[in-house]
Amino acid sequence: IDSPDIPLNVSRSYLQSDSNVKKISSHITKKVADRLKDIFKDNRADFEKKWDDLKLFIEYGMLSEEKFNDKAKDFFLFKNTDGKFFTKEEYETLIKETQTDKDKKLVYLYASNLEEQYTFVQAAKDKGYDVLLMDDVLATPLLNKFEQDSPETKFVRVDSDVVEKLIQK
C-alpha cells in the first residue's frame, strides 16, 4: 500500500498508533467482510465447501475486530455433527422447539471431538437434539463471545452432563 502520509522509516509502535494505518486497516477489514458476504450470497454451496478452510480466519476476525464481527454474523456458519451448515437464524429456527430450557434460553449443544464424544452425541440425537461440531482452537473463546452478545442463548458441551440434564426443562 502506497501512502504519501506514512514516512518510510517507522517503528512498529508508530505504525500501531498512526491514524492513517488504522483507516487503511479498517478499510481492508470492511472490504474482506463485504467480499465474503458477497461470496456467501452468490454461491452458498461453494462457500460451504470452503468453510472448513476459512473458518479459523473468520473466527479470529470476529474475536479481534468488532466491526468485522458485526458483518460476519451474516455469513458465519455453524456445522452440525451431520455435516450440515446453518446460519445463526436458520439454526435457531431448527432447534427452538426442542432445545429451549425452562428459563426460555436457547441451548446450543456442541461437541469438540466427534470421535471421542460419539456416545454423548448419539444420546443427544436419540433425545431429538441437534449437536454442533465446534472442533477448532478458537471455538471456546468464540462461544463465550456469542453468549455475551446474545444473553438469551447458552452453549453446553454435549459431554458435560447426562443427556437428561443438558437442557433443564
VENRA-V358959 format. One record per backbone hydrogen bond with DSSP energy under -1.0 kcal/mol. CO is the residue of the C=O (numbers start at 0). NH is the residue of the N-H. E is the energy in kcal/mol with one decimal. If there is no record, write none. Layout:
CO;NH;E
CO;NH;E
This chain:
2;5;-1.2
10;14;-2.1
11;15;-2.5
12;16;-1.2
17;21;-1.8
18;22;-2.1
19;23;-2.4
20;24;-2.8
21;25;-2.5
22;26;-2.1
23;27;-2.5
24;28;-2.4
25;29;-2.2
26;30;-2.5
27;31;-2.6
28;32;-2.4
29;33;-2.7
30;34;-2.4
31;35;-2.6
32;36;-2.2
33;37;-2.2
34;38;-2.5
35;39;-2.3
36;40;-2.4
37;41;-3.0
38;42;-2.5
42;46;-2.0
43;47;-2.7
44;48;-1.7
45;49;-1.6
49;53;-2.0
50;54;-3.1
53;57;-2.2
54;58;-2.9
55;59;-2.2
56;60;-2.3
57;61;-2.4
58;62;-2.0
59;63;-2.1
60;64;-2.2
64;68;-2.3
65;69;-2.2
66;70;-1.5
67;71;-3.0
68;72;-1.3
70;73;-1.3
71;74;-1.1
71;75;-1.7
77;85;-2.3
78;132;-3.4
79;82;-2.1
83;79;-2.4
85;77;-3.3
86;90;-2.5
87;91;-2.4
88;92;-2.0
89;93;-1.8
90;94;-2.2
91;95;-1.4
94;98;-3.0
98;106;-3.3
100;103;-1.9
104;100;-2.6
105;153;-2.5
107;155;-2.9
108;131;-3.0
109;157;-2.9
110;133;-2.6
112;116;-2.2
116;120;-2.5
117;121;-2.7
118;122;-2.1
119;123;-2.1
120;124;-2.5
121;125;-2.7
122;126;-1.2
123;128;-2.6
124;127;-1.6
130;80;-2.5
131;110;-2.7
135;138;-1.3
137;141;-2.0
138;142;-2.8
139;143;-2.1
140;144;-1.9
141;145;-2.5
142;146;-2.3
143;147;-2.0
144;148;-2.5
145;149;-2.1
149;152;-1.9
151;105;-2.7
153;107;-3.4
155;109;-1.9
156;159;-2.0
161;164;-1.8
167;101;-2.7
